[in-house]
């Protein structure tokens, strides 16, 4: 325990580089090594690699926190986010001997019934009573578990998610050590406000460690979004699952950010991005039940051989955020205001969500756009490379204000910000970021959510009919605008516009 604590306290040295990134009171010329931008980048990279290595060495909770930090593109230098993103798909693996022990303990099998490989991996063995085949190489390893492909005795191919041993016992100690570490760092750097990371870990980690809870989440979201025929959620085999071992239907596909895979398989990345936006808009604005870990390893894509359409396979349902009705409706109205560029309403609903006087910064963090773009309308102009650079530069300048904001907003907002960042990263990889269609889908869901709430608050049939008519009219206007955008972007649309323009000039 003492050795682990000493190793963890060395994280302070690794993370101090983050603080130098945004501390306006530090003059880089005071440090011999930090004299030019390249030297600063070198310091960030070295510190990020140390942080990554320490997360891998301590595993479990620390990998989970490292993954969260890797999603904070609006807050941390690129050297950190790029380095820490590998923790999403390349986390340390447990040995087959450890996996065997967990399965033995949870499924009640005796040692002689197990035929798993020895440590050398010389001979592939299986659990006789359960499996015809059990692959020793995991399909993927994450912070809390790893997944293996197997075939049951009845011929069903399954994915078996097995929790890393000792992660449950160690997690509470890790959180305590992390809390002490952050308190010490805060004493050294008073503007360092990252205690919300510990608070979120305390709340969410026990839920993520209960795989039966994950199974219930999977079934709930599958039922909730069953009207989307492109969504596939693996079925849970309850008769075999435990709190540490989860048996699921085996599904495979390419990672959602793999543009080369999409091209090889003839998958339309624009349609894929639209469908992913529909899923999350429905979860956030309409249902208030949100899958909060959509990193590329948890979102797979596969082309259906029958219909030719791309299916989205949603995995890892351990981390969900349940939104209160008040929060969800305020969030709906805030996004409507952002899309309409109604700055008075942006200010009003940002304040209601805890942003206070920092509402311009809050709007920029939500949209990952500059204040100039937010003021003009986020659907009016595409994101440029210069704007991305501007956002990162401003993140450095406003780090204390950003951390203050993260402390002030409701806890529900923290996971939504993380989810937004992960989805934005997918859109960037597919080159579909901030397309007009994504904002139109959000608008539809916001209109439906608010109209449903308004109908629930009145007993008047006339008022309900009035609300429904206004909702239908607003949705029709959005559909008409979307049709216009599609025609404008198509070859046929360009011909029609050219023809109309020629006819206009001919007449006048």
RODREN-567879 format. One record per atom (N, C-alpha, C): x, y, z; residue in one letter. Coordinates in steps of 0.2 Angstrom, whole numbers, plus 5000, padded with zeros to 4 digits. Example, Ala and Ser with C-alpha at 12.3 -4.5 7.8 and 13.67 -1.06 7.14 Angstrom:
// residues 2
506649725039a/506249785039a/506649845039a/506449895035s/506849955036s/506450005039s/
***
This chain:
// residues 508
500449945000x/500050005000x/500450065000x/501050065004x/501450125005x/501850134998x/502050074995x/502450084989x/501950114983x/501350084983x/500850114978x/500750184979x/500650204986x/500550274987x/501150324985x/501750294986x/502350334984x/502350344976x/502150294973x/502150294966x/501550344963x/501050344967x/500450384964x/500650454966x/500950474971x/501150544973x/501650564968x/501950524964x/502450554959x/502050574953x/501350564953x/500950594948x/500950674948x/501050694954x/501050774955x/501550804950x/502150764950x/502650794946x/502450794938x/502150734937x/501950724930x/501350774928x/500950794932x/500350834931x/500550904931x/501050924935x/501250994936x/501351034929x/501550994924x/501551024917x/500951044914x/500351014916x/499751034914x/499551104917x/499751114923x/499651184926x/500051234923x/500651224922x/501051274919x/500751294912x/500451244909x/500051264902x/499651324903x/499251324908x/498751374909x/498851424914x/499351424917x/499451474923x/499751544920x/499251594920x/499451654917x/499951694921x/500051674928x/500551704932x/501251684931x/501351624927x/502051604926x/502351624920x/502951654920x/503251674914x/503751624912x/503651594906x/504051534904x/504751554903x/504951614902x/505651634902x/506051624908x/505651614914x/505951604920x/506251534921x/506051484916x/506351424916x/506851414910x/507351374912x/507951374907x/507651334901x/507351274902x/507151234897x/506551264893x/506151304896x/505451324892x/505651394890x/505951394884x/506051464881x/505651474874x/505551424871x/505151424865x/504551374865x/504151384860x/503551344859x/503751274859x/504251254855x/504451184854x/504651154861x/505051194865x/505251164872x/504651154876x/504151204876x/503551194880x/503151124878x/503151114871x/502851054869x/503150994871x/503850994871x/504250944874x/504150924881x/504050974885x/503850964892x/503150934893x/502650964889x/502050934889x/502050854887x/502450844882x/502450774879x/502750724885x/503350744887x/503650704893x/503250694899x/502850754901x/502450744907x/501850694905x/501550704899x/500950664897x/501150584897x/501750574894x/502050504894x/502150474901x/502350514906x/502450494912x/501750484916x/501250524914x/500650514917x/500350454914x/500350444907x/500150384904x/500450314907x/501050314908x/501450254911x/501250244918x/501150294922x/500950294929x/500250264929x/499750284925x/499050264925x/499150184923x/499550164918x/499550094916x/499850054922x/500350084925x/500650044931x/500150034937x/499750084938x/499250074944x/498650044942x/498450054935x/497850014932x/497250034935x/496650004934x/496050014937x/495750084936x/495650114942x/495450184943x/495850234940x/496450224940x/496950274937x/496850274929x/496750214926x/496650214919x/496050244917x/495550234921x/494850264920x/494950344920x/495250374925x/495350444926x/495850464920x/496350424918x/496750444912x/496350454906x/495850404905x/495350404899x/494950464899x/494750484905x/494350544906x/494750614904x/495350614906x/495750674904x/495950674897x/495950614894x/496150604887x/495550634882x/494950644885x/494450674882x/494350744882x/494750774887x/494650844888x/495050894883x/494850884876x/495150924871x/495150994872x/494651024875x/494551094876x/494951124882x/495251074886x/495551094892x/496251084892x/496551024889x/497251004890x/497551014884x/498251024884x/498651024878x/498550964874x/498750974867x/498650914863x/499050854864x/499650874867x/500150824869x/499850774874x/499450804879x/499150764884x/498550714881x/498150754877x/497550714875x/497750664870x/498150674866x/498450624861x/498750564864x/499150584869x/499550524873x/499050484877x/498550514880x/498150474885x/497550444881x/497450464875x/496950424871x/497050354870x/497650334870x/497850264869x/497550214875x/497450244880x/497150214886x/496450184884x/496050214879x/495450184878x/495450114874x/495950104871x/496050044867x/496649994869x/497150024872x/497749984874x/497849984881x/497349974885x/497449974892x/497849904894x/498149904900x/498549834901x/498049774902x/498249724900x/497849664900x/498049614906x/497549584909x/497649534914x/497849464911x/498249424914x/498449364911x/497849314911x/497949264907x/497449214907x/497349174914x/497849174918x/497849144924x/497349184929x/497449254928x/497049294932x/496249294930x/496149284923x/495549284920x/495249214923x/495549164923x/495349094925x/495149104932x/495449134936x/495349144944x/494649174944x/494549234941x/493949264941x/493349224939x/493349184934x/492849144931x/492749094936x/493249064939x/493149014944x/492749034950x/492949094952x/492649124958x/491949134957x/491749164951x/491049184950x/490649134948x/490849084944x/490449034941x/490448974945x/490848964950x/490848914955x/491148844952x/491648854947x/491948794944x/492548774948x/492648704948x/493248684951x/493848684947x/494348684950x/495048684946x/495048634941x/494848564943x/494948514938x/494448524932x/493948564933x/493448574927x/493748624922x/494248664924x/494548714920x/495048694916x/495048714910x/495648694905x/495848754902x/496048804906x/496248864903x/497048854902x/497348904898x/498048894896x/498448914902x/499048884903x/499548894908x/499848964906x/500248994911x/500549064910x/500949064904x/501249014902x/501649014895x/501249014889x/500548994890x/500148994884x/500248944879x/500648894881x/500848844876x/500248804874x/499748784878x/499148744876x/498548784877x/498148784872x/497448824872x/496948774876x/496648794881x/496148754885x/495548794886x/494948754887x/494348794888x/494048764895x/493448804897x/493148774903x/492648724900x/492748664902x/492348604899x/491648614899x/491348634905x/490648634906x/490348694902x/490648744901x/490348804898x/490548814890x/491148804888x/491348824882x/491648764877x/491448774871x/491848734866x/492448764864x/492448834865x/493148864863x/493148934867x/493748954870x/493749014873x/494449044871x/494449094867x/495049124865x/495449164870x/496049144870x/496549174876x/496649254874x/496749264868x/496849334866x/496249384867x/496249434871x/495649474872x/495449514866x/494849524864x/494649564859x/494749634861x/494849654867x/494949724869x/495049724877x/495549764879x/495649774886x/495549844888x/495149854893x/494949924896x/495149934903x/494949984906x/495250004912x/494949954918x/494349924917x/494049884922x/494049814920x/494049794914x/493949734912x/494249714905x/494249654903x/494349644896x/493849594893x/493849584886x/493349544883x/493649494879x/493349434880x/493549374876x/493049344872x/493249324866x/492749284862x/492749214864x/492049184864x/492049114866x/491449084862x/491449014862x/490848974859x/490548934865x/489948944866x/489648904871x/489448824869x/489348784874x/489148714872x/488648704867x/488148754867x/487548754863x/487648784856x/488248804855x/488448834848x/488448904848x/488148944853x/488149014853x/488849044853x/488949094849x/489549134850x/489449194854x/489849204859x/489749254864x/490349294865x/490249354868x/490849394870x/490749394878x/491349374881x/491349364888x/491749424891x/491449464895x/491749524898x/491949504905x/492649504907x/492849484913x/493249534917x/493049554923x/493349604927x/494049594929x/494449644929x/495149634931x/495149614938x/495549564940x/495549544948x/495749604952x/495549604958x/495749654963x/495549724962x/495249734956x/495049804954x/494549834959x/494049794961x/493549814966x/493849834973x/494349784975x/494649794982x/495049854982x/495349864976x/495849924976x/495549994974x/494949994971x/494650054969x/494550104974x/494350084980x/494150134985x/494850164988x/495350124988x/495950154991x/496250194986x/496250184979x/496450224974x/496150294974x/495450294975x/495050354975x/495350394981x/495450364987x/495650404993x/496350434991x/496750394989x/497450424987x/497450474982x/496950474977x/496950524972x/496650584975x/496150584980x/495950634983x/496450674987x/496850634991x/497350664995x/497850704990x/498050674984x/498550694980x/498250764977x/497650764975x/497350824972x/497350884977x/497150864983x/497150914989x/497850944990x/498350904989x/499050934990x/499250974984x/499050954978x/499250994972x/498851064973x/498251064975x/497851124976x/498151174981x/498551144986x/498851184991x/499451224987x/499751184983x/500351214979x/500151264974x/499551244970x/499251284965x/498551294966x/498451354970x/497751364972x/497251364967x/497351384960x/496851384955x/496751314952x/497051264955x/496951194952x/496351164955x/495851164951x/495151144953x/494951084950x/495251024952x/495050964948x/494750914953x/494450934959x/494150894964x/493550854961x/493250884956x/492650854953x/492850784950x/493450774948x/493650714945x/493550654950x/493750674957x/493650624962x/492950614964x/492550664964x/491850664965x/491450614960x/491650624954x/491350584949x/491550514949x/492250504951x/492450434952x/492050394957x/491950434963x/491650404969x/490950384967x/490650424963x/489950404961x/489850354956x/490250354951x/490150314945x/490550244945x/491050244949x/491450184949x/491150124951x/490750124957x/490350064959x/489850044954x/489550084951x/489050064946x/489450034940x/489950054938x/490350024932x/490649954934x/490749944940x/491049884943x/490549834943x/489849844943x/489349804943x/489049784936x/489349724934x/489149714927x/488449694926x/488049674931x/487349664931x/486949734930x/487249784933x/486949854931x/487049864924x/487649854921x/487849864914x/487349824910x/487149764911x/486649724907x/486049754907x/485749784913x/485149814914x/485149884909x/485649914910x/485749984905x/485649964898x/486049904896x/486049884889x/485349874887x/484949834891x/484249814889x/483849884889x/483949924894x/483449984894x/483550034888x/484250044886x/484350084880x/484150044873x/484149984873x/483949944867x/483249954866x/482849954872x/482149954872x/481950034870x/482250074873x/482150144872x/482250174865x/482750144862x/482850164855x/482750114850x/482250074851x/482050014847x/481850034840x/481550104840x/481350124833x/481850144828x/482550144831x/483050154826x/483350084824x/483150064817x/483350004815x/484049994814x/484450054814x/485150044812x/485550034819x/485250034825x/485550024831x/485549954833x/486149924835x/486149854838x/486549854844x/486149824849x/486449824856x/486549744858x/487049724859x/487149654861x/486649624866x/486349564865x/485949534870x/486349514876x/486049514882x/486349494888x/486049424889x/486549374891x/486349304893x/486349304901x/485749324904x/485749324911x/485949264915x/485749204912x/485849144916x/486549124917x/487049164914x/487749154915x/488149214918x/487749264918x/488149324920x/488149334928x/488649374930x/488749384937x/488949464937x/489149484943x/489349554944x/490049564941x/490449514940x/491049524937x/491149484931x/490749454929x/490749414922x/490149424918x/490149454912x/489549474908x/489549434902x/489049394900x/489049354894x/488549394889x/488849414883x/488449454879x/488449414872x/487949434868x/487949414861x/488549444857x/488949404853x/489549424850x/489349464844x/489649524843x/489549564837x/490249594836x/490349604829x/490949634827x/490849684822x/491349724821x/491349784816x/491949824816x/491949874812x/492549924812x/492449974817x/492950004820x/492850064824x/492550124821x/492150154824x/491750214821x/492150264818x/492850274821x/493250324818x/493750304813x/493650244811x/494050214805x/493850234798x/494050284796x/493750304789x/493950264784x/494550234784x/494750184779x/494350124779x/494150104785x/493650044785x/493050064782x/492750124783x/492150144780x/492250144772x/492750164769x/492850174762x/492950104759x/493250054763x/493349984760x/492649954760x/492249964765x/491549934765x/491049974762x/491150024759x/490650064755x/490150094760x/490350114766x/489950144771x/489950224770x/489350254770x/489250324769x/489450364776x/489950394776x/490150424783x/489650484785x/489450514780x/488950574782x/488250544785x/488050484782x/487450454785x/487650424792x/488150394792x/488450364799x/488450424804x/488750474802x/488750534807x/488050554809x/487650564804x/486950584805x/486550534810x/486650474809x/486350424813x/486650424820x/487250434821x/487550434828x/487250494831x/487250554828x/486950614831x/486250604833x/485850564829x/485150554830x/485050514837x/485550464838x/485550424844x/485650464850x/486150504850x/486350544856x/485850604857x/485550634852x/485050684853x/484450654856x/484250594854x/483650564857x/483850544864x/484450514866x/484650504873x/484650564877x/484950614875x/485050674879x/484450714880x/484150734874x/483550784874x/482850754876x/482750694873x/482050664874x/482050614880x/482550574881x/482450524886x/482850544892x/483350574892x/483750594898x/484150534901x/484250484897x/484650424899x/485250414894x/485850434896x/486350444891x/486950394892x/487150364887x/487750324886x/488350374886x/488750374891x/489250424892x/489950394891x/490050344887x/490750324885x/490750304878x/490650354874x/490650334866x/491250344863x/491850314866x/492450314863x/492450264857x/492950274852x/492850224846x/492850154848x/493150134853x/493150064855x/492450034857x/492050084859x/491350064861x/490850074856x/491050094850x/490550114845x/490850074838x/490450024836x/490749984830x/490249994825x/490449984819x/490049994813x/490149934808x/489549914806x/489549854801x/489049864796x/489149844790x/488749854784x/488249794784x/487649804784x/487149744784x/487149714777x/487349654776x/487349624769x/486649614766x/486149624769x/485449614766x/485249684764x/485249734768x/484949804766x/485549844763x/486149834765x/486749874763x/486849934767x/486449944772x/486450004777x/486949984782x/487250034785x/487750034791x/487350024797x/487549974801x/487249964808x/487749994813x/487550034818x/487950054823x/487850004829x/488449984832x/488449934837x/488649964843x/488249974848x/488450014854x/488649964860x/489249974862x/489549924867x/489649964874x/489849924879x/490049954886x/489549994889x/489049974892x/488450014895x/488550024902x/489150024905x/489250034912x/489150104914x/489250154910x/489250224912x/488650254909x/488150274912x/487550314910x/487450364915x/487150424912x/486950484916x/486250484915x/485850494921x/485150504921x/485050574922x/484750614917x/484650684918x/483950694921x/483950744926x/483350764929x/482950804924x/482250804925x/481850844920x/482050914919x/482150944925x/482251024924x/482951034921x/483450994922x/484051004919x/484050984911x/483650934910x/483550914903x/483250964899x/482750994901x/482351044898x/482751114897x/483151134902x/483551194902x/484051174897x/484351114896x/484851104892x/484551104884x/483951074884x/483651084877x/483551154875x/483351194879x/483251264877x/483851304876x/484351284880x/485051314879x/485251294872x/485251234870x/485451214863x/485051244857x/484351254859x/483951294854x/484251364853x/484351394859x/484651464858x/485351464855x/485751414856x/486351414852x/486351404845x/485851364843x/485751354836x/485451414832x/484951454836x/484651514833x/485151574834x/485651564838x/486151624839x/485751674843x/485351654848x/484951704852x/485351714859x/485751764859x/486251774864x/485851784871x/485351824871x/484951834877x/484751764880x/484451724876x/484251654879x/484851614881x/485451614877x/486051584878x/486251604885x/486251664887x/486451694893x/485951664899x/485351674897x/484851654902x/484851574904x/484951534899x/484951464901x/485651434903x/486151474901x/486851454904x/486851474911x/486551524913x/486551544920x/486151494924x/485551474921x/485151424925x/485551354926x/486051344921x/486451284922x/487051294926x/487151344929x/487651354934x/488251394931x/488251424925x/488851454922x/488951524925x/488451554927x/488551624930x/488751674924x/489251714927x/489551764922x/490051734917x/490151664918x/490551634913x/490251604907x/489551624906x/489151594901x/489451594894x/489851654892x/490151644885x/490651584885x/491051574890x/491551524890x/491151454890x/490651454894x/490251394894x/489951374887x/489751424883x/489451414877x/489951384872x/490551414873x/491151394868x/491351324870x/491351304877x/491551234878x/491051184876x/490351204876x/489851154874x/489851144866x/490051194863x/490051194855x/490751174852x/491251194856x/491951184854x/492051234848x/491651294849x/491751344843x/491951414847x/492251454843x/492451524846x/491851564847x/491951614852x/491351654853x/491051694847x/491551714842x/491251744836x/490851694832x/491051634832x/490551584828x/489951574832x/489951574839x/489351564843x/488851624841x/489151684841x/488751744840x/488451744834x/488751714828x/488551714822x/487951664821x/488051604824x/487651554823x/488151494821x/488051434826x/488551384825x/488451344819x/487851344816x/487651314810x/487851354803x/488051414804x/488151454798x/488851444795x/489351424799x/489951414795x/490351354798x/490751324794x/491051264796x/491651274801x/491851224804x/492451234809x/493051234805x/493551284806x/494151284802x/494751264807x/495351254803x/495951234807x/496151294812x/496051354809x/496251414813x/495851424819x/495151404818x/494751414824x/494951354830x/495051294827x/495351244832x/495951274836x/496451304833x/497051324836x/496851384841x/496351424839x/496151484843x/495851454850x/495451394849x/495051374855x/495551344860x/496051304857x/496651274861x/497051334865x/497151384861x/497551444864x/497151474869x/496451484868x/496051514873x/495951464879x/495951404878x/495951354884x/496551364888x/497151374886x/497751394890x/497651454894x/497351504890x/497351574894x/496851564899x/496251524899x/495751524903x/495651464907x/496251434908x/496151364912x/495851374919x/496051424923x/495751434930x/495051444929x/494751484924x/494051494924x/493751434921x/494051394917x/493751334915x/493651284921x/494151274925x/494151234931x/493551254936x/493551324936x/493051354941x/492351334938x/492251344932x/491651324928x/491451254929x/491951204929x/491751134930x/491551124937x/491851164941x/491651154948x/490951174950x/490651224946x/490051264947x/489451224944x/489551194938x/488951174934x/488751104938x/488151084937x/487851024940x/488250964938x/488250914942x/488750854941x/488450824934x/487850824933x/487550794927x/487950824920x/488150884921x/488450914915x/489150894913x/489450864918x/490150844917x/490250784913x/489750734914x/489850674909x/489550694902x/489050744902x/488850764895x/489450804891x/489850844895x/490450874892x/490850824889x/491050774893x/491450714891x/491150684885x/490550664885x/490150634879x/490250674873x/490150744874x/490150794868x/490850784865x/491350784869x/492050784867x/492250724863x/491950664866x/492050604862x/491750594855x/491150624855x/490750624849x/491050674844x/491350724846x/491650774842x/492250744839x/492650704843x/493250674841x/493050624835x/492550584836x/492350544830x/492150584824x/491750634825x/491550674819x/492250704816x/492750724820x/493350754817x/493650694813x/493750634815x/494050584812x/493650564805x/493050574805x/492650554799x/492550614794x/492850674797x/492750744793x/492050764792x/491650754797x/490950764796x/490750814802x/491250854805x/491150894811x/490650954809x/490150964814x/489751024814x/489351034807x/489150974804x/488750984798x/488051004800x/487751034795x/487051064797x/486551014799x/486650954796x/486150904798x/486150884805x/486750884808x/486750864815x/486450914820x/486450984818x/486051034822x/485351024820x/485151004814x/484450994813x/484150934817x/484550884818x/484250824822x/484250844829x/484650884831x/484650914838x/484050954839x/483850994834x/483251044835x/482651004835x/482650954831x/482050904831x/481850874838x/482450854841x/482350824847x/482150874853x/482450934852x/482350984857x/481551004857x/481351014851x/480651024849x/480150974852x/480350914851x/479950854853x/479850854861x/480450864864x/480550854871x/480150914875x/480250974872x/479851024875x/479151024874x/478951004868x/478150994867x/477850944871x/478250884872x/477950834876x/477850854883x/478350894886x/478350924893x/477750964893x/477651014888x/477151064889x/476451024888x/476350974884x/475750934884x/475550904891x/476150884894x/476050844901x/475850894906x/475850964905x/475751014910x/475051044910x/474651014905x/473951044904x/473450994903x/472851004906x/472350964905x/471850984899x/471951044896x/471551064891x/471651034884x/471151004882x/471250964875x/471451014870x/471151074870x/471251134865x/471951154865x/472251164872x/472951174872x/473451124870x/473251064871x/473651004869x/473651004861x/473051014858x/473051014851x/473451074848x/473451134852x/473851184849x/474551174850x/474751144855x/475551124856x/475751074851x/475251024849x/475450974844x/475451004837x/475051054836x/475051084829x/475751124829x/475851164834x/476551204834x/477151164833x/477151104836x/477651054836x/477751024828x/477151004826x/477150984819x/477351034814x/477151094815x/477351154810x/478151164811x/478351164817x/479151174818x/479551114814x/479251054815x/479650994812x/479550994805x/479051024802x/478951024795x/479451074792x/479451134796x/479951184793x/480651154793x/480851124798x/481551094798x/481651044793x/481151004791x/481150954786x/481250984779x/480851044778x/480951084772x/481551114771x/481851134777x/482551164776x/483051114775x/482951054778x/483451004777x/483450984769x/482850974766x/482750964759x/483151014755x/483051074757x/483351124753x/484151124753x/484351104759x/485151094760x/485351034756x/484950984756x/485150924752x/485150934744x/484650974742x/484650994735x/485151034733x/485351084738x/485851134736x/486551094736x/486651044740x/487251014739x/487350954734x/486750944730x/486750894725x/486850914718x/487050874714x/487150894707x/486550914704x/485950884705x/485350904703x/485150974705x/485250984712x/485051044715x/485451104712x/486051094710x/486451144707x/486151164700x/485951104696x/485651124690x/485051164690x/484651144695x/483951174696x/484051254698x/484551264702x/484751334704x/485051374698x/485451344694x/485751374688x/485151394683x/484751344682x/484151354678x/483651404680x/483551414686x/483051464689x/483451534688x/484051534690x/484451594689x/484451614682x/484551574677x/484551594670x/483851614668x/483351584670x/482651604668x/482551674671x/482751684677x/482651754680x/482951804676x/483651794674x/483951844670x/483651854663x/483351794660x/483051804654x/482451844654x/482051834659x/481451874660x/481551944661x/482151964665x/482252034667x/482852064664x/
***
